[in-house]
Amino acid sequence: MNKLSKIILSVSLIGWALVGILFLNSSTVVAENDAQSSNVYKQMRLFNEVLFKLRDNYVEELDMQRLIDAAIEGMLDETDPHTNFFTPDEFEQFSTDTKGEFGGLGITISKKGDYITVVSPMEGTPAYRVGILSGDKIAKVDGESMVGVSTNEAIKKMRGEKGTKVELEIIRPGVEEPLNFEIVRDIIKIDSVPYSFKLDDGIGYIRIRQFNANTTEELRSSLDELETAGIRGLVIDLRFNPGGLLREAVNTVNEFVGKNKLVVFTKGRIPRANQEYYTRYNRQRSGYPIVVLINEGSASASEIFAGSMQDYDRALVVGKTSFGKGSVQNLIPLSDGNAIKITTAKYYIKSGRCIHKELNDKLLKDERYRNGDYSKEELEEMRQELEEKTHNKVFYTVGGRKVYGGGGITPDIEIDNDLLTDLGVELRRKNTFFNFSVEYMLENEDTVTEDFEADQQLVQDFLKFAETKDIKCEETAVDSCYSWIQTELTSNIIGRKFGETASYKISLREDDQLQEALDLFDKYDTLPEMFDYAAKIKESKKEEKDE
């Protein structure tokens, strides 16, 4: 079907949708908009005429279902990227994502243009271990093209029995040639709080992966254990947290701000889209400073949590400005098991800041961006321009501190992301650490203790192993990431014997973003001291820029 036909059908189908909405949900709106209603009827008649004239007169027999699907697709192209139609299978999959367990590879995906794109790999899963990254485009699954297929079709291809293999061909932004990954399927259980422990310096660490139905319960349990163990500070890590359930975000904020506090409110076109969400429980943790760690992959509910902790002066937010996904979607069941997810409002937090970043919607609807035609420099220039505009919108916390709106959560202190070297990317992509550690443990498991450390000889053995996998380990490249290689080796080998948490603790040694955040607890004992320090940094940067 050509583009013109899609547009005609789309416009007509909009009429059907509007009639349903106007008459079933908003009868008062109908009364106030008779002219608009009349126009909708005309479009409905036009739609019927086009649809049935095509059916009766076209040179070949047409698939009516495909015509309707094309009309729906064309109609939704006129909305934002987060308004989506779900088939029954897609609806079931979407509902499953909030329940906490499913089978597969361990990636959150979304359709961006013609490509199924990785939103984020889930920590500890097969996809995460082999080095699948946020932003990767899935070009093929087991040699079959995924270009243009639906999210549901891609999921069906990637899911399978535990222990079976699947091969993905990935298009990665900034990498010229496609990358191939062989991944062994596993049962994927999503723990909202996969890691919670006390670090050697007395700081508690909690990683919240996403906000699902179990988040509040898991967070409370983790906090109870850490407080019993005695901590002098707490880091809550929300990096690459894509969000999830709004109520869980509100309830987790409740743990730190107490009862009857406004956390988030929504504004939309229709009255019922305007809602306020308050904390409900008489719970309020205190007694230690909190640092919340975010990055560009922190979105939606995780932004509500971070921004609310900032607004109520309950935490210092550090890292990079978050993604900026602050629009509200309502999931509406339709006939025959279908459903539609419609953007109805935008999120605003206590200070009045709107979380939503308009640049993201613009890019996701931009054909050049979807095709990967923008250079890194062009994208960075657009983001910097947005950041400058963002800092022109000043808001205030309950304690009177300045915070900034305009999209995403701007950290109190900016800390740069860790970047892998080209060699590091290649070692991760080919799953080299995992494969080497498996072979190493076959002969050396009895000698591995909890204080095991990869020594220089083991690193050399690993590099020789990598070269057998066609990875060039040139001396200068190795020197630039030697410490990281050593830590990854130690982490993988420890993980084979003592589990994922033990492995994760070791990997944090090379997490420069986290280590810089932890340094704050050594310099300052209280949140007010941290706030003062953050304000001085911002003022210093402003003076440098003015000069």
N, C-alpha and C positions, 0 to 999 in steps of 0.2 A: 504494500500500500504506500502511495507517495505521501509526501509531507502535507500537501494540501488536503488530501482526504482525511488524514489524521486530525488536522485542525478543525475541519468541518464537523467531524464526529465528536471531537473533544468539546467544541462549543455547545453542540447539541446535548451532549451528556451532562454538561454542567447544568443545563436546564433541568434535567431529571433530578440531579442531586439537590439543586436549590429548591425545587418544588417539595421534595421530601423533607428537607430541613425546615422550610418555611411553614409547611402545614402540620408536620408531626411535632416539631420542637418549639416553634416560635410563632404561634398564631397571632400574637400582638404585632409582630413585625410585618405580617402579611397585611394586616389592616392598615398599617402606616405606609405601606409601599405598594399600593395597588398598581401603579404604573410599572413598577419592576416586575410584579407578579404576572401582569399581562404580557410583558416581553418574554418572560420565561415560558409561558404557554406557547408563544409563537415559535420559540426555539425548540420546544418539545415537538411541535408539529413538523418542523423542518427536519429534526432528527429522524422522526418516524418515516418521513418521505424518503430521505436519503437512504436510510438503512434498508427499507423494503424495496425501493426501486433498484438498489444494487443487487439485492437478493434475487429479484425477479427478472432482471434484464442484463446483468453482466454476462460477458461472453463465456466465462467459465463459472462453475459452481463455487460459491464462496463459503468459507467456514465462518458462520455467524459468530461463534464464540471468539474467534480471532479478531473479528471486526470490533466486537465490544471491548476486548482486552486492549486493542490498539487505541480505542477511544479513551479508555480509562488512563492508559499510559500518557497519551497526549494531554489529557486534562491535568494530570498531576504534574506534568512538566511546567505548568504555569504557576505552581505553588512553590513552597520552599523544599529543600532536600529531605526534610524530616516527615513530610506528609506522604504516606505510603499505603498502597493497597496490598492486602494479604489474601492469598488463596487459603483454603482450609489447611493445607500442609504448612504453609508459611506462618499462619496464625498459631498453629500448634507449636511450631518451633520457637516463635517469639515468646509464647507463654512459658515454654520450658526454660528459657534463659534465666528466669527469675527464681526457679525452684531449687537450684543448687547442685544439680547433677545431670550429666548427659554423656553420651559416648562420642568419641571423635579424636581430633588432633590437639585441641586446646587453643583455638583462635576465635576471637570475636570478629565477625566480618560484616561488611555492608556493601551495597552496590553503589559505586561512584561512577556515573556515566555508564560505559559499556563494561567496566571491569568490576569483578568481585575484589574488594580491597580489604586488607587486614586492618582492623581498627586497633587491635592490640593482641599480642600473644599472652596467654595466661601463664604466670610463673609456675615452673615445675612441671609443665606439660611437655609432651613430645615436640610440639611446634616450637616452644620456647627454647628447649635444649638444643635444637639444631640451628637456631639463629634466625627464625622468621621474625620480621620486624614490623612495627606499625607503619602503615603506608605501602607495604608490599602489595602489588597487584597480582592476582592469581590468573596467569594466562592459560595454563593447562593443568588438568588433573589426569594422571595416568595416560598422558599423550592426547587427551581429548580437549579441544579448545573450550575455554570458559568465557570467551569474549561474547558478551551479549546475553548470556544465560541469566536466569533469575537466581536470587539468593538461595531459594529452596532447592533448585536443581544442583547448585554447587555443593550444598550441604549433603545432599543425597550421595553425591560422588565421593565426598571426602569421608563420610562416616562409614563405619564397617566394624567387623568383629575385632575384639582386642587381639593384638599380636599380628594382625595382617599389615601389609605395607601399602603405602600410597606414595606416588611421586608427584610433586608439584613443580611446575615451571613458573618462576616468579619474575616479574618485571619490577625492578627496584629503582626508584628515582635517584638519578645521579650515577647509575651503573649502566654502561652501554649495552652489555650483552645480558640475555636472560640467565637467571640462576636456577639450577636444578637441586631439589631437596628430596631425599628419600626419608619418609617418616613412618615409624611403626605406630599404629593406632593403639589407643589405650582408653580405659574408662576414665572420663574426666569428671572429677568431683570438685565443685567450686566451693572452697572454703572462703568465706568473706574475709576472715582474718587468718591468713595462712601462717603468719609469723608473729610471735609475741614472746619477748624474752628480755631479761635484764643484761645489759652490757657490762663489761668489766669495770667501767668507770662509774657504775651506779646509775646510769641513765636507762630508763625503760624504752623499749622500741616496739612499736605496733605497726604492722603493715596491713592496711585495709585495701583489698584487691578490687572489690566492687561492693555496691550496696544492694544486697539481695535480702530475701525474707529473714535471713538468720543474722544479719549484721549487728543489730543492737544486742542481741543475746550473746554473741561471740565477743563483742567489744566489752561488755560488762564483765564477762568471765575473765577476760585477759587483764582488765584493769584491777579486778579483785586480786588476782594472783600477783601482779606486779606490786600493788600497794602492800600486800602482805609481806612480800619479799623485801620491801623498803627501797624506794627509788628517790633520787634527788632531782629528777627531771624526766620528761617524757618526749619522745619524738613520735609523731603520728605520720606515717609515710603514705601519701596519696598519689604518688607519681604513677602515671599510666592507668589510673583508676577511671574507667569510662563512665562511672555513675551508676544508675540503677533506680531503686525505689525511693520516691520522695519522702514518704513517711519514715523510712529508715534513716534518712539523712537528718530529719528533724529530731527523731528520737535519740540519735547519737549525740547531736549538739546538746540535747537535754541533759546528758550526763555531766556537762561542764557548766551550764548556765542556770540550771534550776527550772522551776515551774512557771508557767504563764508568761513566757518570753516569746515575742514575735521572732520567728526565724526567717520566714520567706513569705512573700505574697505574690500573687499573679495578677496581671492586667491583660485583658483581651477585649475584643470588639463586642461580645455579647455579655450581658450581666452575669450569667452563671459561670463565666470564665474567671471572674474576679474573686479570688479566694485568699484567705489569710491562714497561715499555719503556725500554731503556737505549741510550745512545749507543754506536756501534760502531767509529767511525773515530778514528785518532790525529791529529785535527785540532783546533787551537785558535787562533783569531785573537786578537791582543792588540796593545797599543800605543796605543790611543786609546779615549776614553770613548764610550759608546753611549747614545743616547736612543731608546726605543721609544714611538711615538705611537699611541694607541688611542682609540676612541670607542664609542658605544652600538651601532654597526654592526659592531664587531669580534667575531667569534664562533668557537666551536669550535676548530679547529686554530690559528687566530691567537691565541686566548686561551691555549692551551697554550704557544705560543712566547713570548708576552709574559710570562706568569706564571712560566715557567721561567727566563727571563733575569732576572727579578726575584728569584726564589728563590735563584739562584746568584750574586746580586750582580754580574751581568755587564752590567746596563743599568739606567738610571733610566727608569721607565715614567711617561709623562705623558699628559694628555688627560682623557677621561671614562670612568667605569666601563663595562666592556665588556658585551656582550649577555647572557652567561651561558648559552650552549648547551654544556652539559657532559655530555650523555648519549651513550651508545655505541649505535650501531645496527649490527646484522648484516644483510647482504643475503643472503637465502636463495632460490635458484632453486626454482621449483615446476614442476608439470607444464605442458605446452603453452606454454612460454615465459613464463609468469607468474612473479612473484617477490613476496616480502614482505620489508619492512625492519622489523625488530623491535628495540625498545630493550631491551638486555640488561644494561647496567651504566651507571655514571657515572664520569666522569673525576676523578682527583685528581692534583695535581702534587706535586713534591718536598716542599714544606712541609707537605703534608697537606690543603691547601685543596681543597674540591670546587668545580669551576667552575660547576656547574649552578645556575641561578636559578629557583626554583620558581614565582616570580611569572609568568614568561613562559608556562609551561605552563598555569597557572591562567587567565591572560587569553585564551590561544588556545582554551581550552575554554569560555570564558565567552560566552554568547550575546549579552549586552549589549555586550561588547567587539567581537565579530565584526560586530555590526550598527552599530557606531560610536556607541553610545548614551552612553558615558562622556564627560564633559567633560575638557578638558585639565587642569583643576584637580583633578578626581578622580583621574586617572591619575598626576599629579605627587605627590599626597598618598600614594598607594599606594607609589610608588617611593621617596619619602622615608622612609616607615615601614620599608620593606625595608632601605634604606641604613643606618638607625640600628641595626637588628638585626644587619646585616652587621658593623658595627664593634664589636660585642660579641664577635665571634669572632676572637681574636688568634692569629696564627701567627708563625713566625720564619724568616727566610732563613738560609742557611748561615753568614752573617756576623753573625747575631744581630739584624738589623733587624726591626722589627714590620711585618707585612703582615696583611691582613684577608680573612676568608673569608665564606662565606654566599651566594655567587653572583656570577659575573663576576670580572674582575680589577680591583681598586681601584688607580688610579694612585698613584704616590708624590707627584706634584704634579697637582692638578686644574686643567685649563685649559678654559675655556668654549668651546663650539662657535661657529663663525661662523654668523650668521643673515642670510639675505637679506631685504631690505625687500620690501614688496608690489610695488613697481615692478620690483625685481630679479627676483622670481618671474615676473612677467608677461613681462618681456623674455626670460627663459630659456624659458618655456613656449611662446612663439610663435617660438622659434628665431631671434630677431631679429638677434643678433650674427652668427650663421652666415650668414644670408641677406644682411645688409648687406656683410659681408666678401667674399662671393662677387661681388656687384655691383661693389664697390670695386676688386677685383683685376682685373676685366675691362679697366679703363681705366688703372690705376695700378701694375700689377705691376712694371714696370721701375724705378719710383722707390722700391720697398720694399727696404730693406737690413736687415741683421741687427740694426742698432741703431735701427730704426724705432720711433717712439713716437707714439701718437695725440695730436694737439694739440687745443686748445680748439675750433678751427674744425671739425675732424673730429667731435668729440663733438656739436657743434651739428647737423652734417649727419646724424649718426646719429639724434639725437632727432627730427628732422623725418621721417626715414625711419620711425621707430617710430610716429609719429603717423598715418602713412598706413596703418598696420596696426591702427588703432583702439586704440592704447595711449596713455593719457593721461600726458603727461610734465609734471606740474605742477612749478613751480620748487622748492618745498620738498621734494618727493619726490626730484627730481634732486640737489639739494644734499646730501641725506642719504646718497647712494651715488655721488657724482660720481667719486671716486677709483676705485671698483670698476668703474664703467662704462668709464672711461678704460683701465684695465688689461685688461678683457675685450675691448675693441676692439683694443688692441695685440696681445693674445694670439691672437685669431682671425685677424687679418690676417697676423701673422708665421707662424702655423700653416699658412695657405694656401700660403705660399711655401717655408718652411723646415722644415715637418714638425711632427708632434705633440709631440715632445719639446721643441722650441724653444718651442712654444705653452704647454706645461705649465709650463716654467720661469718664464715671465712670470706665469702665473696664480698662482703661489705667492707673489707679492708681496702679494696681498690675503688670503692665508691666515693670519689672525691667530693661529690655534692653532699652526701651524708656526713662525711668526716668534717667538712667545713661547718655544717650545722651543729655537730656535736661539740666543736671547739667553743661555741657560744656558751655552753654550760660551764666550761672551765674559766671563762672570762667573767661571767655574770651569774649571780645566784638567784636573781628575781626577774620577773617579766618587766617591771618598770625600768630596770637597768637595761634590759635588752631593747625595749622600745626607744629609750633615749639614744642608745647606740645606733639603732636603725635610722632614727631621725637625723643624726649627725652625718651618716653616710649619704642619705638622700640630699641633704643640704650641700654637702661637699661636691657631689656629682653635679648638682644644679649650678654651683658657682663655676665649676670647670667648664660646663657647657656655655654659660654666659660669657666667659672669657674668650 
